[in-house]
């Protein structure tokens, strides 16, 4: 029950990030603003972790370190938040956490020589089926512009999957999730903030203080720090497979909560597509085997 509670807490924060970012980029703030607020806050708070534990370059190697910093940092946040300008929150919930296991499995097979068999293979096959059902019409509906958001969501999922695969390998060297979050946040703040202030367009000066404060606290503390801790606690109690299975709830929760909060109603085909993606994530994450495995 403790592990499940931590897992539900983590995904609630992830769903909240989708909804809050969607609201922000369609009202008063730009993706550039939200990215700046996130890493300014998280970078400042997590700087002591980097000071105590170091940058981790020697631990993981330059190549993996660059993948971790880039694929969980500014590029990922900019791509995902930009997609929310063009497509509803439910679509982000389905296509980012929903397709991430598919990208991660493909990258792991290519670079880590992992083999995918049995029920996990069936789950990975269901994910693209759900994508076709969910966004197939949207990719040809050029009038709505949703197709731009869909492509950005798929790119964001591939970016985060690259981070996941790099962390899976880097974790063997003692490079912990907290240290990774700290390094990503501090490097992102140091590199991005000067560029943002000097060269990038932003609307933050015209935005009310309320949305700025809310985005700063949620993006910089809840998403970057608290959700990481909650997810790590869930994995520590339940194991990697069961802990990761909670990601399969994100598409459903994002779709349902977007109805009352953002007024975004899904189509009938959306329910079928999200169901296929959710079940595919549940099978491919290893949760099925962990729950229904035969006792020794």
C-alpha contacts under 8 A as a table, 3 or more apart, distances in Angstrom:
res1	aa1	res2	aa2	distance
1	X	4	X	5.07
1	X	5	X	6.06
2	X	5	X	5.07
2	X	6	X	6.29
2	X	234	X	7.68
2	X	237	X	7.63
3	X	6	X	5.21
3	X	7	X	6.16
3	X	233	X	6.93
3	X	234	X	4.45
3	X	235	X	7.34
3	X	236	X	7.91
3	X	237	X	5.26
3	X	238	X	5.69
3	X	243	X	7.71
4	X	7	X	5.00
4	X	8	X	6.08
4	X	234	X	6.64
4	X	238	X	7.80
4	X	243	X	7.97
5	X	8	X	5.19
5	X	9	X	6.09
5	X	234	X	7.75
6	X	9	X	5.05
6	X	10	X	6.22
6	X	230	X	5.16
6	X	231	X	6.47
6	X	233	X	6.43
6	X	234	X	5.13
7	X	10	X	5.15
7	X	11	X	6.38
7	X	230	X	6.57
7	X	231	X	5.71
7	X	233	X	7.92
7	X	234	X	5.14
7	X	235	X	7.95
7	X	243	X	6.45
7	X	246	X	6.12
8	X	11	X	5.29
8	X	12	X	6.02
8	X	246	X	6.90
9	X	12	X	5.14
9	X	13	X	6.52
9	X	227	X	7.48
9	X	230	X	6.71
10	X	13	X	5.33
10	X	14	X	6.51
10	X	226	X	7.83
10	X	227	X	4.72
10	X	228	X	7.34
10	X	230	X	5.36
10	X	231	X	5.46
11	X	14	X	4.80
11	X	15	X	6.07
11	X	227	X	7.65
11	X	246	X	6.89
11	X	247	X	6.63
11	X	249	X	7.63
11	X	250	X	6.36
12	X	15	X	5.14
12	X	16	X	6.07
12	X	250	X	7.97
13	X	16	X	4.93
13	X	17	X	6.13
13	X	222	X	6.79
13	X	223	X	6.36
13	X	227	X	6.24
14	X	17	X	5.03
14	X	18	X	6.54
14	X	223	X	6.88
14	X	227	X	7.49
14	X	250	X	7.52
15	X	18	X	5.21
15	X	19	X	6.42
15	X	93	X	7.27
15	X	250	X	6.23
15	X	253	X	6.86
15	X	254	X	5.52
16	X	19	X	5.14
16	X	20	X	5.87
17	X	20	X	5.20
17	X	21	X	5.80
17	X	218	X	7.56
17	X	219	X	7.16
17	X	223	X	6.99
18	X	21	X	5.35
18	X	22	X	6.03
18	X	89	X	6.03
18	X	92	X	7.06
18	X	93	X	7.06
18	X	254	X	7.42
19	X	22	X	5.13
19	X	23	X	6.18
19	X	89	X	5.98
19	X	254	X	7.44
19	X	258	X	6.81
19	X	262	X	7.71
20	X	23	X	5.08
20	X	24	X	6.05
20	X	215	X	7.52
21	X	24	X	4.92
21	X	25	X	6.09
21	X	34	X	7.66
21	X	81	X	6.39
21	X	84	X	7.23
21	X	215	X	7.96
22	X	25	X	5.52
22	X	26	X	6.21
22	X	81	X	7.26
22	X	84	X	5.19
22	X	85	X	6.75
22	X	88	X	7.43
22	X	89	X	6.25
23	X	26	X	5.41
23	X	27	X	6.19
23	X	262	X	7.53
24	X	27	X	5.38
24	X	28	X	5.99
24	X	29	X	5.35
24	X	30	X	7.27
24	X	34	X	7.81
24	X	211	X	7.55
24	X	215	X	7.90
25	X	28	X	6.62
25	X	29	X	5.14
25	X	30	X	5.04
25	X	31	X	6.11
25	X	81	X	7.27
25	X	82	X	7.71
25	X	84	X	7.05
25	X	85	X	5.84
26	X	29	X	7.36
26	X	30	X	7.96
26	X	85	X	5.99
28	X	203	X	7.11
28	X	204	X	7.80
28	X	206	X	7.84
28	X	207	X	5.51
28	X	208	X	7.86
28	X	211	X	7.87
29	X	33	X	5.96
29	X	34	X	6.84
29	X	202	X	7.62
29	X	203	X	5.75
29	X	204	X	6.23
29	X	207	X	6.73
30	X	33	X	5.13
30	X	34	X	6.45
30	X	202	X	6.40
30	X	203	X	6.46
30	X	204	X	7.94
31	X	34	X	5.18
31	X	35	X	6.10
31	X	78	X	5.89
31	X	81	X	5.48
31	X	82	X	5.69
32	X	35	X	5.26
32	X	36	X	6.21
32	X	78	X	6.83
32	X	196	X	7.14
32	X	200	X	7.33
32	X	201	X	7.42
32	X	202	X	6.40
33	X	36	X	5.13
33	X	37	X	6.22
33	X	202	X	5.94
33	X	203	X	6.97
33	X	204	X	6.14
34	X	37	X	5.14
34	X	38	X	6.10
34	X	215	X	6.93
34	X	216	X	7.79
34	X	219	X	7.86
35	X	38	X	5.19
35	X	39	X	6.33
35	X	74	X	6.76
35	X	77	X	6.26
35	X	78	X	6.49
36	X	39	X	5.55
36	X	40	X	5.86
36	X	189	X	7.48
36	X	192	X	7.37
36	X	193	X	6.19
36	X	196	X	7.23
37	X	40	X	5.27
37	X	41	X	6.21
37	X	212	X	7.82
37	X	215	X	7.03
37	X	216	X	5.11
37	X	219	X	7.33
37	X	220	X	7.03
38	X	41	X	5.60
38	X	42	X	6.12
38	X	215	X	7.50
38	X	216	X	5.76
38	X	219	X	4.85
38	X	220	X	4.35
38	X	224	X	7.85
39	X	42	X	4.96
39	X	43	X	5.26
39	X	44	X	7.96
39	X	185	X	5.46
39	X	186	X	7.27
39	X	188	X	6.34
39	X	189	X	5.15
39	X	220	X	6.29
40	X	43	X	5.35
40	X	44	X	6.18
40	X	185	X	8.00
40	X	189	X	5.56
40	X	193	X	7.45
40	X	220	X	7.46
41	X	44	X	5.40
41	X	45	X	6.32
41	X	216	X	6.47
41	X	217	X	7.51
41	X	220	X	4.90
41	X	221	X	7.25
42	X	45	X	5.19
42	X	46	X	5.89
42	X	182	X	7.72
42	X	185	X	5.75
42	X	186	X	7.45
42	X	220	X	4.50
42	X	221	X	6.26
42	X	224	X	6.42
42	X	225	X	7.49
43	X	46	X	5.31
43	X	47	X	5.80
43	X	182	X	6.86
43	X	185	X	4.53
43	X	186	X	4.18
43	X	187	X	7.67
43	X	188	X	7.55
43	X	189	X	5.77
44	X	47	X	5.43
44	X	186	X	7.14
45	X	48	X	7.18
46	X	49	X	5.41
46	X	50	X	6.91
46	X	181	X	7.91
46	X	182	X	4.97
46	X	185	X	7.22
46	X	186	X	7.06
47	X	50	X	5.24
47	X	51	X	6.26
47	X	182	X	6.54
47	X	186	X	6.16
48	X	51	X	4.85
48	X	52	X	6.16
49	X	52	X	5.22
49	X	53	X	5.94
49	X	54	X	7.68
49	X	179	X	6.60
49	X	182	X	6.24
50	X	53	X	5.24
50	X	54	X	4.86
50	X	55	X	5.94
50	X	179	X	6.82
50	X	182	X	6.08
50	X	183	X	6.19
50	X	186	X	7.90
51	X	54	X	5.62
53	X	56	X	7.63
53	X	179	X	7.16
55	X	183	X	6.13
56	X	59	X	5.04
56	X	60	X	6.40
56	X	65	X	7.54
56	X	175	X	6.80
56	X	183	X	7.98
57	X	60	X	5.66
57	X	61	X	5.38
57	X	62	X	5.78
57	X	65	X	5.97
58	X	61	X	5.34
58	X	62	X	7.36
59	X	170	X	7.70
59	X	173	X	5.88
59	X	174	X	7.48
59	X	175	X	6.88
60	X	64	X	6.06
60	X	65	X	6.09
60	X	170	X	5.33
60	X	173	X	6.55
60	X	175	X	7.28
61	X	64	X	5.75
61	X	65	X	6.02
62	X	65	X	5.07
62	X	66	X	6.11
63	X	66	X	5.29
63	X	67	X	6.37
64	X	67	X	5.03
64	X	68	X	6.14
64	X	166	X	5.78
64	X	170	X	7.31
65	X	68	X	5.15
65	X	69	X	6.15
66	X	69	X	5.15
66	X	70	X	5.93
67	X	70	X	5.31
67	X	71	X	5.63
67	X	162	X	7.04
67	X	163	X	6.22
67	X	166	X	6.82
68	X	71	X	5.45
68	X	72	X	5.95
68	X	73	X	7.85
68	X	162	X	7.74
68	X	163	X	4.96
68	X	166	X	6.38
68	X	167	X	6.98
68	X	180	X	7.54
68	X	184	X	7.27
69	X	72	X	5.79
69	X	73	X	5.58
69	X	180	X	8.00
69	X	183	X	7.17
69	X	184	X	4.82
69	X	187	X	7.34
69	X	188	X	7.61
70	X	73	X	5.12
70	X	74	X	6.61
70	X	75	X	6.17
70	X	76	X	7.47
70	X	184	X	7.73
71	X	74	X	7.71
71	X	75	X	6.36
71	X	76	X	5.67
71	X	159	X	5.07
71	X	160	X	5.73
71	X	162	X	6.50
71	X	163	X	5.30
72	X	75	X	7.42
72	X	76	X	5.71
72	X	77	X	7.61
72	X	159	X	7.42
72	X	160	X	6.09
72	X	163	X	6.06
72	X	184	X	6.74
73	X	76	X	5.74
73	X	77	X	6.44
73	X	184	X	5.65
73	X	185	X	6.82
73	X	188	X	5.99
74	X	77	X	5.29
74	X	78	X	5.97
74	X	188	X	6.03
74	X	192	X	7.29
75	X	78	X	5.26
75	X	79	X	6.03
76	X	79	X	5.27
76	X	80	X	6.09
76	X	156	X	5.59
76	X	159	X	6.22
76	X	160	X	6.88
77	X	80	X	5.30
77	X	81	X	5.88
77	X	156	X	7.97
78	X	81	X	5.33
78	X	82	X	5.82
79	X	82	X	5.20
79	X	83	X	6.25
79	X	152	X	5.87
79	X	153	X	7.28
79	X	155	X	7.35
79	X	156	X	5.82
80	X	83	X	5.18
80	X	84	X	6.63
80	X	92	X	7.95
80	X	152	X	6.39
80	X	153	X	5.76
80	X	156	X	5.51
81	X	84	X	5.15
81	X	85	X	7.00
82	X	85	X	5.38
82	X	86	X	7.45
82	X	149	X	7.39
82	X	152	X	7.34
83	X	86	X	5.54
83	X	87	X	6.33
83	X	92	X	7.76
83	X	148	X	6.84
83	X	149	X	3.94
83	X	150	X	6.89
83	X	151	X	7.77
83	X	152	X	5.12
83	X	153	X	5.96
84	X	87	X	5.31
84	X	88	X	6.38
84	X	89	X	6.65
84	X	92	X	7.04
84	X	149	X	6.23
85	X	149	X	7.09
86	X	145	X	6.06
86	X	146	X	5.31
86	X	147	X	7.79
86	X	148	X	6.27
86	X	149	X	4.82
87	X	91	X	6.49
87	X	92	X	7.42
87	X	145	X	7.44
87	X	146	X	4.66
87	X	147	X	7.56
87	X	148	X	7.57
87	X	149	X	4.88
87	X	150	X	6.88
88	X	91	X	5.47
88	X	92	X	6.79
88	X	146	X	7.87
88	X	264	X	6.82
89	X	92	X	5.09
89	X	93	X	6.22
89	X	254	X	6.52
89	X	255	X	7.02
89	X	258	X	6.44
89	X	264	X	7.83
90	X	93	X	5.00
90	X	94	X	6.29
90	X	251	X	6.57
90	X	252	X	7.91
90	X	254	X	5.18
90	X	255	X	4.23
90	X	256	X	7.89
90	X	258	X	6.63
90	X	264	X	7.92
90	X	266	X	7.69
91	X	94	X	5.19
91	X	95	X	6.00
91	X	150	X	7.26
91	X	251	X	7.90
91	X	255	X	7.74
92	X	95	X	5.23
92	X	96	X	5.62
92	X	150	X	7.62
92	X	153	X	6.13
92	X	251	X	7.89
93	X	96	X	5.95
93	X	97	X	6.31
93	X	98	X	6.98
93	X	250	X	5.87
93	X	251	X	4.35
93	X	252	X	7.65
93	X	254	X	5.42
93	X	255	X	7.13
94	X	97	X	6.38
94	X	98	X	4.85
94	X	99	X	7.42
94	X	250	X	7.34
94	X	251	X	4.42
94	X	252	X	7.77
94	X	274	X	6.21
94	X	277	X	7.01
94	X	278	X	7.92
95	X	98	X	4.99
95	X	99	X	5.40
95	X	100	X	7.84
95	X	131	X	7.43
95	X	150	X	7.26
95	X	153	X	5.82
95	X	154	X	6.06
95	X	157	X	7.20
95	X	251	X	7.98
96	X	99	X	5.71
96	X	100	X	6.04
96	X	153	X	5.44
96	X	154	X	6.24
96	X	156	X	6.45
96	X	157	X	4.65
97	X	100	X	5.19
97	X	101	X	7.52
97	X	157	X	6.67
97	X	247	X	6.43
97	X	248	X	7.56
97	X	250	X	7.00
97	X	251	X	7.46
98	X	101	X	6.99
98	X	127	X	7.30
98	X	247	X	7.66
98	X	248	X	6.81
98	X	250	X	7.85
98	X	251	X	6.75
98	X	277	X	5.93
98	X	278	X	6.71
98	X	281	X	6.42
99	X	102	X	5.25
99	X	103	X	6.48
99	X	127	X	6.61
99	X	128	X	7.85
99	X	154	X	7.12
99	X	157	X	6.21
99	X	158	X	7.99
99	X	277	X	7.71
99	X	281	X	7.95
100	X	103	X	5.19
100	X	104	X	5.98
100	X	157	X	4.80
100	X	158	X	6.27
100	X	160	X	6.97
100	X	161	X	5.49
101	X	104	X	4.92
101	X	105	X	5.96
101	X	124	X	7.58
101	X	161	X	7.11
101	X	281	X	6.70
101	X	284	X	7.07
101	X	285	X	7.08
102	X	105	X	5.23
102	X	106	X	6.32
102	X	124	X	5.78
102	X	127	X	7.18
103	X	106	X	5.17
103	X	107	X	6.16
103	X	157	X	7.18
103	X	158	X	5.49
103	X	161	X	5.79
103	X	162	X	7.91
104	X	107	X	5.16
104	X	108	X	5.92
104	X	158	X	7.44
104	X	161	X	4.65
104	X	162	X	6.70
104	X	164	X	7.00
104	X	165	X	6.34
105	X	108	X	5.03
105	X	109	X	6.11
105	X	116	X	7.59
106	X	109	X	5.21
106	X	110	X	6.28
107	X	110	X	5.04
107	X	111	X	5.92
107	X	112	X	7.55
107	X	161	X	7.75
107	X	162	X	7.13
107	X	165	X	7.08
108	X	111	X	5.35
108	X	112	X	4.81
108	X	113	X	6.27
108	X	114	X	5.70
108	X	165	X	6.33
109	X	112	X	5.71
109	X	113	X	4.58
109	X	114	X	4.61
109	X	115	X	6.27
109	X	116	X	7.85
110	X	113	X	5.79
110	X	114	X	7.76
116	X	120	X	6.41
116	X	121	X	5.78
117	X	120	X	5.96
117	X	121	X	5.28
118	X	121	X	5.55
118	X	122	X	6.80
119	X	122	X	5.06
119	X	123	X	6.27
119	X	283	X	6.11
119	X	284	X	6.94
119	X	288	X	7.91
119	X	289	X	7.98
120	X	123	X	5.01
120	X	124	X	6.26
120	X	283	X	5.34
120	X	284	X	3.94
120	X	285	X	6.91
120	X	286	X	6.44
121	X	124	X	5.12
121	X	125	X	6.27
121	X	284	X	6.58
122	X	125	X	5.10
122	X	126	X	6.36
122	X	280	X	7.35
122	X	283	X	7.25
122	X	284	X	7.32
123	X	126	X	5.14
123	X	127	X	6.60
123	X	279	X	6.96
123	X	280	X	3.87
123	X	281	X	6.19
123	X	282	X	7.15
123	X	283	X	4.65
123	X	284	X	4.54
124	X	127	X	5.41
124	X	128	X	7.46
124	X	280	X	5.85
124	X	281	X	7.22
124	X	283	X	7.73
124	X	284	X	5.61
125	X	128	X	6.17
125	X	129	X	6.86
125	X	280	X	7.27
126	X	129	X	5.07
126	X	130	X	6.21
126	X	276	X	5.96
126	X	277	X	6.40
126	X	279	X	7.54
126	X	280	X	4.97
127	X	130	X	5.17
127	X	131	X	6.29
127	X	276	X	6.41
127	X	277	X	4.61
127	X	278	X	7.81
127	X	280	X	5.16
127	X	281	X	7.02
128	X	131	X	4.80
128	X	132	X	6.17
128	X	277	X	7.58
129	X	132	X	5.26
129	X	133	X	6.39
129	X	273	X	7.57
129	X	276	X	7.05
129	X	277	X	7.67
130	X	133	X	5.11
130	X	134	X	5.89
130	X	272	X	7.31
130	X	273	X	4.17
130	X	274	X	6.30
130	X	275	X	7.38
130	X	276	X	4.77
130	X	277	X	4.96
131	X	134	X	4.95
131	X	135	X	5.76
131	X	136	X	7.07
131	X	273	X	6.29
131	X	274	X	8.00
131	X	277	X	7.01
132	X	135	X	5.58
132	X	136	X	4.60
132	X	273	X	7.54
133	X	136	X	5.63
133	X	137	X	7.85
133	X	269	X	6.65
133	X	270	X	7.29
133	X	272	X	7.20
133	X	273	X	4.97
134	X	137	X	7.64
134	X	138	X	7.95
134	X	269	X	6.48
134	X	270	X	5.18
134	X	272	X	7.50
134	X	273	X	4.53
134	X	274	X	6.81
135	X	138	X	4.86
135	X	139	X	6.09
135	X	147	X	7.81
135	X	150	X	7.34
136	X	139	X	5.55
136	X	140	X	7.21
137	X	140	X	5.53
137	X	141	X	6.19
138	X	141	X	4.83
138	X	142	X	7.57
138	X	144	X	7.91
138	X	146	X	6.07
138	X	147	X	5.59
139	X	142	X	7.13
139	X	146	X	7.24
139	X	147	X	4.55
139	X	150	X	7.62
140	X	147	X	7.26
141	X	144	X	6.05
141	X	145	X	7.05
141	X	146	X	7.46
141	X	147	X	7.11
142	X	145	X	5.29
142	X	146	X	7.46
142	X	147	X	6.90
144	X	147	X	7.84
145	X	148	X	5.87
145	X	149	X	7.48
146	X	149	X	5.27
146	X	150	X	6.31
147	X	150	X	4.94
147	X	151	X	6.25
148	X	151	X	5.35
148	X	152	X	6.33
149	X	152	X	5.07
149	X	153	X	6.05
150	X	153	X	5.07
150	X	154	X	6.25
151	X	154	X	5.20
151	X	155	X	6.21
152	X	155	X	4.99
152	X	156	X	6.07
153	X	156	X	4.97
153	X	157	X	6.15
154	X	157	X	5.06
154	X	158	X	6.31
155	X	158	X	5.12
155	X	159	X	6.18
156	X	159	X	4.96
156	X	160	X	6.21
157	X	160	X	5.21
157	X	161	X	6.04
158	X	161	X	4.98
158	X	162	X	6.22
159	X	162	X	5.19
159	X	163	X	6.57
160	X	163	X	5.00
160	X	164	X	6.21
161	X	164	X	4.87
161	X	165	X	6.19
162	X	165	X	5.26
162	X	166	X	6.15
163	X	166	X	5.12
163	X	167	X	6.04
164	X	167	X	5.11
164	X	168	X	6.09
165	X	168	X	5.03
165	X	169	X	6.55
166	X	169	X	5.36
166	X	170	X	6.01
167	X	170	X	4.74
167	X	171	X	5.62
168	X	171	X	5.48
168	X	172	X	7.53
169	X	172	X	6.06
170	X	173	X	5.60
170	X	174	X	7.33
170	X	175	X	6.04
171	X	174	X	5.39
171	X	175	X	5.10
171	X	176	X	6.19
172	X	175	X	7.29
175	X	179	X	6.38
175	X	180	X	6.75
176	X	179	X	5.20
176	X	180	X	6.17
177	X	180	X	4.94
177	X	181	X	6.07
177	X	228	X	7.47
177	X	232	X	7.84
178	X	181	X	5.09
178	X	182	X	6.14
178	X	225	X	7.91
178	X	228	X	7.45
178	X	229	X	7.68
179	X	182	X	5.02
179	X	183	X	6.09
180	X	183	X	5.18
180	X	184	X	6.01
181	X	184	X	5.18
181	X	185	X	6.03
181	X	224	X	6.99
181	X	225	X	7.48
182	X	185	X	5.20
182	X	186	X	6.05
183	X	186	X	5.30
183	X	187	X	5.93
184	X	187	X	5.45
184	X	188	X	5.89
185	X	188	X	5.15
185	X	189	X	6.07
186	X	189	X	5.12
186	X	190	X	6.17
187	X	190	X	5.19
187	X	191	X	6.05
188	X	191	X	5.32
188	X	192	X	5.52
188	X	193	X	7.73
189	X	192	X	5.38
189	X	193	X	5.45
190	X	193	X	6.16
190	X	194	X	7.26
191	X	194	X	6.59
191	X	195	X	7.11
192	X	195	X	5.27
192	X	196	X	5.98
193	X	196	X	4.95
193	X	197	X	6.09
194	X	197	X	5.21
194	X	198	X	6.08
195	X	198	X	5.33
195	X	199	X	5.55
195	X	200	X	6.65
196	X	199	X	5.70
196	X	200	X	4.79
196	X	201	X	7.55
196	X	202	X	7.92
197	X	200	X	6.57
202	X	205	X	7.76
203	X	206	X	5.62
203	X	207	X	6.46
204	X	207	X	5.12
204	X	212	X	7.58
207	X	211	X	7.28
207	X	212	X	7.05
208	X	211	X	6.05
208	X	212	X	6.69
209	X	212	X	5.10
209	X	213	X	6.02
210	X	213	X	5.28
210	X	214	X	6.14
211	X	214	X	5.05
211	X	215	X	5.95
212	X	215	X	5.31
212	X	216	X	6.06
213	X	216	X	5.14
213	X	217	X	6.21
214	X	217	X	5.42
214	X	218	X	6.03
215	X	218	X	5.25
215	X	219	X	5.57
215	X	220	X	7.81
216	X	219	X	5.42
216	X	220	X	5.53
216	X	221	X	7.72
217	X	220	X	5.40
217	X	221	X	5.40
217	X	222	X	6.85
218	X	221	X	5.60
218	X	222	X	4.86
218	X	223	X	6.18
219	X	222	X	6.08
219	X	223	X	5.14
219	X	224	X	6.44
220	X	223	X	6.24
220	X	224	X	5.42
220	X	225	X	7.28
221	X	224	X	5.50
221	X	225	X	5.23
221	X	226	X	6.28
222	X	225	X	5.71
222	X	226	X	4.74
222	X	227	X	5.92
223	X	226	X	6.20
223	X	227	X	5.32
223	X	228	X	7.29
224	X	227	X	6.64
224	X	228	X	6.58
225	X	228	X	5.33
225	X	229	X	6.39
226	X	229	X	5.16
226	X	230	X	6.14
227	X	230	X	5.02
227	X	231	X	5.97
228	X	231	X	5.22
228	X	232	X	6.09
229	X	232	X	5.11
229	X	233	X	6.14
230	X	233	X	5.12
230	X	234	X	6.24
231	X	234	X	5.06
231	X	235	X	6.24
231	X	243	X	7.26
232	X	235	X	5.14
232	X	236	X	6.07
233	X	236	X	5.02
233	X	237	X	6.28
234	X	237	X	5.31
234	X	238	X	5.91
234	X	239	X	7.57
234	X	243	X	5.49
235	X	238	X	5.24
235	X	239	X	4.75
235	X	240	X	5.07
235	X	241	X	7.84
235	X	242	X	7.21
235	X	243	X	4.49
235	X	244	X	7.25
236	X	239	X	5.67
236	X	240	X	7.49
238	X	241	X	7.78
238	X	242	X	5.69
238	X	243	X	5.77
239	X	242	X	5.76
239	X	243	X	5.89
240	X	243	X	5.13
240	X	244	X	5.91
241	X	244	X	5.25
241	X	245	X	6.22
241	X	285	X	5.71
241	X	286	X	4.90
241	X	287	X	5.03
241	X	290	X	6.62
242	X	245	X	5.02
242	X	246	X	7.23
242	X	285	X	7.75
242	X	286	X	7.11
242	X	287	X	4.80
242	X	290	X	6.45
242	X	291	X	7.68
243	X	246	X	6.07
244	X	247	X	5.84
244	X	285	X	6.22
244	X	287	X	7.53
245	X	248	X	5.62
245	X	249	X	7.86
245	X	281	X	7.13
245	X	282	X	5.51
245	X	285	X	5.80
245	X	286	X	7.47
245	X	287	X	5.47
246	X	249	X	5.56
246	X	250	X	7.45
247	X	250	X	5.43
247	X	281	X	7.56
248	X	251	X	6.73
248	X	252	X	7.96
248	X	277	X	7.91
248	X	278	X	4.89
248	X	279	X	7.18
248	X	281	X	5.34
248	X	282	X	5.66
249	X	252	X	5.52
249	X	253	X	6.15
249	X	278	X	6.73
250	X	253	X	5.20
250	X	254	X	5.83
251	X	254	X	5.23
251	X	255	X	6.14
251	X	274	X	6.43
251	X	278	X	6.76
252	X	255	X	5.22
252	X	256	X	6.18
252	X	274	X	6.84
252	X	275	X	7.80
252	X	278	X	7.51
253	X	256	X	5.13
253	X	257	X	5.89
254	X	257	X	5.39
254	X	258	X	5.93
255	X	258	X	5.36
255	X	259	X	6.85
255	X	266	X	7.24
256	X	259	X	5.63
256	X	260	X	7.79
257	X	260	X	6.03
257	X	261	X	6.22
258	X	261	X	5.21
258	X	262	X	5.04
258	X	263	X	6.31
258	X	264	X	5.62
258	X	265	X	7.57
259	X	262	X	5.83
259	X	263	X	4.67
259	X	264	X	4.89
259	X	265	X	5.44
260	X	263	X	5.50
260	X	264	X	7.78
266	X	270	X	5.79
266	X	271	X	7.24
267	X	270	X	5.16
267	X	271	X	7.10
268	X	271	X	5.69
268	X	272	X	7.21
269	X	272	X	5.26
269	X	273	X	6.27
270	X	273	X	5.10
270	X	274	X	5.98
271	X	274	X	5.27
271	X	275	X	6.04
272	X	275	X	5.12
272	X	276	X	6.29
273	X	276	X	5.21
273	X	277	X	6.25
274	X	277	X	5.04
274	X	278	X	5.92
275	X	278	X	5.13
275	X	279	X	6.08
276	X	279	X	5.28
276	X	280	X	5.97
277	X	280	X	4.99
277	X	281	X	6.16
278	X	281	X	5.19
278	X	282	X	6.22
279	X	282	X	4.96
279	X	283	X	6.27
280	X	283	X	5.25
280	X	284	X	5.95
281	X	284	X	5.11
281	X	285	X	5.79
282	X	285	X	5.58
282	X	286	X	7.07
282	X	287	X	5.87
282	X	288	X	6.62
283	X	286	X	5.79
283	X	287	X	6.20
283	X	288	X	5.48
283	X	289	X	7.95
284	X	287	X	7.59
285	X	288	X	7.84
286	X	289	X	5.43
286	X	290	X	6.29
287	X	290	X	4.96
287	X	291	X	6.09
288	X	291	X	5.33
288	X	292	X	5.95
288	X	293	X	7.75
289	X	292	X	5.35
289	X	293	X	5.04
290	X	293	X	5.58
